[in-house]
């Protein structure tokens, strides 16, 4: 991006900032109202509603319910594609080398088990419901590793068509979005204040990196647990590393299926 493009980004970026500020104000107001309805004095108490989640919902409503002028497009695209990634990088930078080593040692065996189980179970389930092996493989990779990125990386090596890729992207995006909103509360209900368990749950149970970070940051904001956020971050990054091994493995298995079925048959 050249500096001369900066003015065209400003309207969209200002809109994004406005949505963020409105969401945090709304979260505070709704949280106080909810506490008051429960007979709890909200003074000095944190909101039980995450401003991050409200911002996501508000952004979705604005994007889909309001016909935004083209004026805002460049800045909003920049915020989604560049600034979101920068935010994830900055969260990662906050982790010390010792955090990464210690939390990575905790995450690797759990992630390895989850990846293998997710690949096997999802592929088996796909066969049971009668969808193509390619679609099952795409969904398995997206579920096990890193959502849309994994699906797009695996698609070319197994000859998946555009429709199969589109369905996979839609499925993992939908369920990942639901998990991003539900899992912080579910994790707290199940694991309580056990930070490591919460972080592992969030880092392995949600598909996309940005969705994991949204859930982890919401959990930190709601329950004041930074360690859980760190564990979730390292766990998700560890999952992403497995993509380098999974793609060639799935390509090899697909080639074997093609050979067994015959060159003229699409599997």
C-alpha positions in Angstrom: 0.0 0.0 0.0 1.4 3.4 -1.0 1.0 6.4 1.2 -1.1 8.1 -1.5 -3.8 5.4 -0.8 -4.1 6.4 2.9 -6.9 8.9 2.4 -9.1 6.3 0.7 -8.7 4.0 3.8 -9.7 6.7 6.3 -13.6 6.5 6.0 -13.7 2.7 6.4 -11.1 2.7 9.3 -13.1 5.4 11.1 -16.3 3.4 10.6 -14.5 0.3 12.1 -13.3 2.4 15.1 -16.8 3.8 15.5 -18.3 0.3 15.6 -15.7 -0.8 18.1 -16.4 2.1 20.5 -20.2 1.7 20.1 -19.8 -2.0 20.8 -17.8 -1.5 24.0 -20.3 1.1 25.2 -23.2 -1.2 24.4 -21.5 -4.1 26.2 -21.1 -2.0 29.3 -24.7 -0.8 29.2 -26.1 -4.3 28.6 -23.8 -5.8 31.2 -25.0 -3.3 33.9 -28.6 -3.9 32.9 -28.2 -7.7 33.2 -26.5 -7.5 36.6 -29.3 -5.2 37.8 -32.0 -7.6 36.6 -30.2 -10.3 38.7 -30.4 -8.0 41.7 -26.6 -7.4 41.7 -25.2 -3.9 42.1 -23.2 -3.3 38.9 -21.0 -0.6 40.4 -17.3 -1.5 40.1 -18.1 -4.9 38.6 -16.9 -6.0 35.1 -19.5 -6.5 32.4 -20.6 -10.1 31.9 -21.0 -9.3 28.2 -17.9 -9.1 26.0 -17.3 -6.0 24.0 -15.4 -8.0 21.5 -18.4 -10.2 20.8 -20.8 -7.2 20.6 -18.4 -5.6 18.1 -18.4 -8.7 15.9 -22.2 -8.9 16.0 -22.6 -5.2 15.4 -20.1 -5.4 12.5 -22.0 -8.3 10.9 -25.3 -6.3 11.2 -23.8 -3.2 9.7 -22.2 -5.2 6.8 -25.4 -7.2 6.0 -28.3 -4.9 6.9 -27.0 -1.6 5.7 -26.0 -0.8 2.1 -22.7 0.9 2.8 -21.4 3.3 0.2 -18.3 2.3 -1.8 -16.5 5.0 0.1 -16.0 2.7 3.1 -14.9 -0.5 1.2 -11.2 0.1 1.0 -10.8 0.9 4.7 -12.9 -2.0 5.8 -11.1 -4.4 3.6 -7.8 -3.1 5.0 -9.0 -3.5 8.6 -10.2 -7.1 7.9 -7.2 -8.3 6.0 -4.2 -6.3 7.3 -5.1 -4.9 10.7 -6.7 -8.2 12.0 -3.5 -10.1 11.1 -1.4 -7.4 12.7 -3.5 -7.7 15.9 -2.9 -11.5 15.9 0.9 -10.9 15.4 0.9 -8.4 18.3 -0.8 -10.8 20.6 1.9 -13.4 19.6 4.7 -10.9 20.3 3.4 -10.5 23.9 4.3 -14.1 24.5 7.9 -14.6 25.8 10.2 -17.3 24.5 9.7 -19.1 27.9 5.9 -18.9 27.5 6.1 -20.5 24.0 8.4 -23.3 25.2 6.4 -24.1 28.3 3.0 -23.8 26.8 4.1 -25.5 23.6 5.3 -28.6 25.6 1.8 -28.7 27.1 0.0 -28.2 23.7 1.9 -30.5 21.3 0.7 -33.9 22.6 -2.8 -32.6 23.0 -2.8 -31.0 19.5 -1.3 -34.0 17.9 -4.0 -36.3 19.3 -6.8 -33.9 18.4 -5.5 -33.5 14.8 -5.3 -37.3 14.3 -8.7 -37.9 15.9 -10.4 -35.1 13.9 -9.0 -36.3 10.6 -10.0 -39.9 11.2 -13.5 -39.2 12.7 -14.4 -36.5 10.1 -13.3 -38.7 7.2 -15.2 -41.7 8.6 -18.3 -39.6 9.1 -18.1 -38.3 5.6 -18.0 -41.8 4.2 -21.0 -42.8 6.4 -23.2 -40.0 5.1 -22.2 -40.7 1.5 -20.4 -37.5 0.5 -17.3 -37.6 -1.8 -13.9 -38.6 -0.4 -12.6 -35.2 -1.5 -15.2 -33.3 0.4 -14.6 -35.4 3.5 -10.9 -34.8 3.3 -11.4 -31.1 2.8 -13.7 -30.9 5.8 -11.4 -33.1 7.9 -8.4 -30.9 7.2 -10.3 -27.7 7.9 -11.7 -29.0 11.1 -8.4 -30.5 12.4 -6.0 -27.7 11.4 -6.9 -24.1 10.7 -10.3 -23.8 9.0 -10.4 -22.0 5.7 -6.7 -21.8 5.2 -6.3 -25.6 5.5 -9.2 -26.1 3.1 -7.6 -23.8 0.5 -4.2 -25.5 1.0 -5.5 -29.0 0.7 -8.0 -28.4 -2.2 -5.4 -28.4 -5.1 -3.6 -31.5 -4.0 -6.8 -33.7 -3.9 -8.4 -32.2 -7.0 -11.3 -30.7 -5.1 -13.8 -28.7 -7.2 -15.0 -25.2 -6.5 -18.3 -26.4 -5.1 -16.7 -28.7 -2.6 -14.3 -25.9 -1.5 -17.2 -23.4 -1.1 -19.3 -25.9 1.0 -16.3 -26.6 3.2 -15.5 -22.9 3.7 -19.2 -22.2 4.5 -19.4 -25.1 7.1 -16.2 -24.2 9.0 -16.9 -20.5 8.9 -20.4 -21.0 10.3 -19.5 -23.5 13.0 -16.4 -21.6 13.9 -18.4 -18.4 14.3 -20.9 -20.1 16.6 -18.0 -21.6 18.7 -16.4 -18.2 19.0 -19.4 -16.9 20.8 -20.4 -20.0 22.8 -17.0 -21.5 23.8 -15.7 -18.9 26.2 -18.8 -19.3 28.4 -18.8 -23.1 27.9 -15.1 -23.4 28.8 -15.6 -21.4 32.0 -18.7 -23.5 32.9 -16.8 -26.8 32.3 -13.2 -26.0 33.4 -13.8 -23.1 35.9 -10.6 -21.2 36.5 -8.2 -23.9 35.2 -6.4 -21.7 32.7 -4.5 -24.4 30.9 -7.6 -26.5 30.2 -9.6 -23.5 29.1 -6.8 -22.4 26.7 -6.4 -25.9 25.3 -10.2 -26.2 24.8 -10.4 -22.8 22.9 -7.2 -23.5 20.9 -8.3 -26.9 19.7 -12.1 -26.5 19.5 -12.4 -23.6 17.1 -11.3 -23.7 13.5 -9.8 -20.4 12.3 -7.0 -18.5 13.9 -8.9 -15.2 14.0 -11.9 -17.0 15.6 -9.7 -18.6 18.2 -8.2 -15.2 19.0 -11.7 -13.6 19.2 -12.8 -16.3 21.7 -9.6 -16.1 23.7 -9.6 -12.3 24.0 -13.3 -12.5 24.9 -12.5 -15.0 27.7 -9.7 -12.8 29.0 -12.0 -9.8 29.0 -14.9 -11.6 30.6 -13.0 -13.7 33.2 -9.7 -11.7 33.6 -7.5 -14.7 32.7 -4.5 -13.8 30.6 -2.9 -17.2 30.9 -5.9 -18.9 29.3 -5.5 -16.5 26.3 -1.8 -17.3 26.1 -2.4 -21.1 26.1 -5.1 -20.7 23.5 -2.7 -18.7 21.3 0.1 -21.2 21.5 -2.2 -24.1 21.0 -3.7 -22.7 17.9 -0.3 -21.7 16.4 0.9 -25.3 17.2 -2.2 -26.6 15.3 -1.3 -24.4 12.3 2.2 -25.9 12.2 0.7 -29.4 11.6 -0.5 -28.1 8.2 3.0 -28.7 6.8 2.7 -32.4 7.5 -1.0 -32.9 6.8 -1.0 -31.5 3.2 1.6 -33.9 1.8 0.1 -36.8 3.8 -3.4 -36.1 2.4 -2.0 -35.7 -1.2 -0.3 -39.2 -0.8 -3.5 -40.8 0.4 -5.5 -39.2 -2.4 -3.0 -40.5 -5.0 -3.4 -44.0 -3.5 -7.2 -43.8 -3.7 -6.9 -42.7 -7.4 -4.6 -45.6 -8.2 -6.8 -48.1 -6.4 -10.0 -46.8 -8.1 -8.4 -46.5 -11.6 -7.3 -43.4 -13.5 -10.7 -42.8 -15.1 -12.7 -42.7 -11.8 -13.0 -39.6 -9.7 -13.1 -40.2 -6.0 
